[in-house]
Amino acid sequence: MNVNLEYYRVFYYVCVHGSLTAAARELCISQPAVSQAVRQLEKEAGIKLFLRTSKGVQLTKEGELLYRYVKIGVESLLEGEKMVERVLGMDMGEVRIGASDMTLQFFLLPYLEQFHKEFPKIKVNVSNAPTPETIKSLEEGRIDFGVVTTPFECRGTMNRIPVKVIRNVFIAGNSFESLRDRKLDYSELSGLPCIFLEKNTSTRTFMDDFLLKQGIELKPEFELAISDMIVQFAKRNMGVGCVMEGFAQDAVEAGDVFELKFKMEMPARHICVVTGESNLISMPGRKLLEMITGQRIETDMI
């Protein structure tokens, strides 16, 4: 059978109400249109579906059999429509984000707080990982978008939107007081115990590349997993630490460490939002993206 699905929908409502008139009222169509749909379905199916009674209509045995399956199908579709309406109304849904410690702490958190206040029923899943891992998660479709720091490679059809300028700084504790008022050459770092992030981070990649361009290849005394620990090591005079400026701000203001000055200014970096063109982002995901980027996110942009 090649039956118009609308006939099944009409059939369903006639069964629910036991009346052609009530079904017409529910569907906002005329009673003759309901009768016509039922007749067409009976013709296509080759069976009688209803018997007319003084109170309306009654299903035949064949009609009961068909209704048993049509009921499941139509009610599943109706439930699906309700779920879509809830998602479009921001009443349910999920957003999956990838972010590093740096982007989460110094950029993303206020947006997540605002988003949660406006849409408390939307689940936000944040995968906290270094930039290279976040890019890989985006490639594999495990997140809707990433908030990462340069440098990174935009693979395939990925899109990047710069959202904030950041800079790296070198910090040291009071045991390195002799460096405080000097304008240093980066080559002088070779004679100092340095504290860097591990190699699988965009910050470490940036610093290694920058120093290599100056002809400097450092072998850090300590390689740590998180920037907060670099600040703690520097406070305890264990070496000269390299972190994003925000991580050191409190310690600098408290006088626990100071920022080293150099003759050449280090290039700025960016926090970027990265999306994958093949990743289908939900309505909640687009709302959060618009909040973060200040841009209207159309479907063809993602």
N, C-alpha and C positions, 0 to 999 in steps of 0.2 A: 504493500500500500504506500502511496505517496500522498499523505494527508496533510493539509494545511494545519500547522500547529495551533493556529487561532481557533480552529474548530474544537480542539481538545480543551483549550482554555474555557470556551463557552460551555462545553460539556461538563467540565469540572464544576463551574458555578451553578449550573442547573442541578447537578447532583447534590451540591452543598445545600442549596435552598429548597430543593424539591419543587421548584416552581419556575416556569419560563419568565413570568413577570418579575419575580424577585431577582432572577439572574440578570435580566435586562437592566433593572435598576442598579445593581452592583456594577455592571460593566458600562453603564451610561450609554447604552444603545437601545434601539427599539425592540419590542417583543417580536415583531416579524423577523428582524435580523437574527434574533436568537433561534427562532424556529427554523429559519433557513439554514443556519450553521449546523443545527442538530440533524436536519434532513440530509445535508451534504455529507456529514460524518457517517450517518447510517448507510448512505449510498456507497461511499468509499469502502466502508468496512463490510458491507454486504450483510448486515444484521440489524435487527430492531433493538434499539437501546432503551426506549421508554414506553411505558403504558400510561395513557392519560387516566386520571382518577378525578373524583369530585373535588379533591383537595389540591390537585396539581398534577405531578407526574411521578411515576414509580419506575425504578430500574427493572429491566428484565434480567434474567440470569446472565445472559451474555453481556448486558450493560454493567452488571455488578462486577463481572470478571475484568472488563476493560477499566472500570473506575478504580479498581484496586491498584492498577499500575499508573493510570493517569494521575491519580491523587499524589503519588510519590513524586512524579516528575514535576507537576505544576507547583506543588508546595516547596520543592527544592528550588525551583526557579524564583518563587516569591521570596524565599529566605535569602537567596543570593542577591536579589534586588535590594532587600533591606540592609544586607551587609554592605553593599556598595554605597547605599545612601548614607549609612553611618560613617563610612570612610570619607566620603565627600564632605560630610558635615563635621569632620574631625572629631567624631564621637568614638572612634576606635582606629586601630592601625599601629604600625611599628616603623621606626626609623633605625637603620643600622649605620653607624658611623665608625670610621677608623681615625684615630688621633694619637699623636705622641704625647708624652708627659708635658712637653713644652707648649704645644698648641692647645692642649686641654687646659692647662693651668693659666696661661697668659693670654688666651684669646677666646676659647670656645665656651668656658663655663658660664659667663654672663648670658650668652645666647641660649644655652640649655636651660638656665634658670627661667628666663623670660618665656621660652617655648613651653616649659612645664606649667607655668602659671596660666598661660593662655589656653593650653590644650592638655589638661591633666590626665585625660584618658588615653593619650597616645604613649605607647611604650617606646622609650629611647634606649637602644642597645649600643654602648660605646666599647669598641675594641681598642684597648690601649697598647700600642706597639710602636717601635721606631718607624720612620718614614718608609724604608725599603719594604718592610713587612706589610705596611698599610697599602702601598702600591700593589703588592702581590695579591692582597685580599680583594682589592678593587678589580683586578684583572680576573680573578676567579669567581667574582660575583658574590662574595661573602659579605660585602658591605655595599651600601647605596652610594656613599661618597666618602672621601677622605679629607681631613684637614691636616696638611703636612707642611714641612719647611723645605725651602730650596737649599742645596741643589737636589734635584731628582729627575729621573728620565720619564717623560710623558710617553708611554708606549701606545702604539696603535692609534686608536681613535679617542684617547683620553683628552679631556678638556681641563685647562687650569684657569682659575680666577684668582689673581693676587688680591689679598684682603688686608694685609698689614705688613709694614716694613719693620724689620728687627735687626739687631746688630750683636755681634759677639764681642766679649770683652775678656781681658786677662786680669785676674785678681790675685792679690797676695796678702798674707798676714803681716803682722808688725815686725817679724824677724827679718823681713825683706825691706825694711824702712829706707835703706839706701837707694832703692829704686823709685821711691815715691815722687820726687820732684824732677826726675829725668825724662827726657824724650829718648826713648830707646829705639834701637834698630831691632828688627825681628830676629836677626842673626844672633843676638845676645841670648835668646831663649835657649840656644843650644847648650849654654853653660849653666842652665838652671834646671832644677827638678820640676818637670811639668806634669800637670794632672789633666788628662783629656777623657772624653767619653770613649766608649768602645768603638771599634771600627764599623760596626753595622748600623751606624746612625748618619743622618744627613749632616749633622753638626761636625762630626769627625771628618767626613768626606770633604766638607767645605774647607775646614782648617788645613787638612793635609794638602789639598789642591792649591790653596792660597799660598801656603809656605813653600811648596815646591816651585811655584812660579818665582819666588824670591831666591831660589837656589838653596832652600833649607829643608832638610829631612830630619824631623825630630823623632826621638825614641822616648816617649813619655815614661816618667818614673812610675806613674799609676794610670791605669785605664779602668774607668768605672762605668757602671751601667746606667746611673741616673745623675742628672746635673746637680740635684740637691746635695748629694754626697761630695761632689767636687767642691762646693762652697764650704762644707764642713771640714774637709781635708785642708783647704786653704786657710780657714780660721785657725787651725791647729798648726800652722806654719810648716806643713808637710810638702809644700811646693807652690808653684804658680799655676793657678787653675784657669781653664778656658771654658766659659759658659755664655749662654745667652744673657743679655743685660738684666732682664727681669729676675732671673734666679739670684743675682748678686745684690739686688737693690737694697733689701732689708739689712744685709750684713754690712754693706758700704755705709748706709745711713747710721748704723749703730757703731761704726768705727772699728768693727771686728776685722775688716779687710779694706783694702783700697784698690782702686782701678789703676792699672799701669797705662802710661801714655806712650805712644809711638810716633815716630817722625812721619810715617805713612799711615793714612787712615785705612782701616780695613773696609772692603766693600760691604754694602748692606745686603741683607738677605730678605726673603719674603715668606710669610705664611700664606699658603694657597689652599683654596678648595679645589679638589680634583674629582671629576666625575668621569665615568666611562660611558661612551656613547651607546654601548650595547646593554648597559644596566637600566632596567626599567624601574624608575623611582616612583614611589607611591605619592599620593596627594600630600600626606603628612611630611614626607621627605622633601617635596618641592616647597612646602611652606617654610620648613626650617632653612632650606637653602636660600630662599628669598630673604629671610630674616638676617642670615649671615652675610650675604653678598650685597644686599640692597638692590638686587636686580630681580625682575620678574622672570621666573624660570618657566619657559614654555616646554611642552612635551618634546618638540624637535630639537631642543638644546641638550637633551639628556638621552 
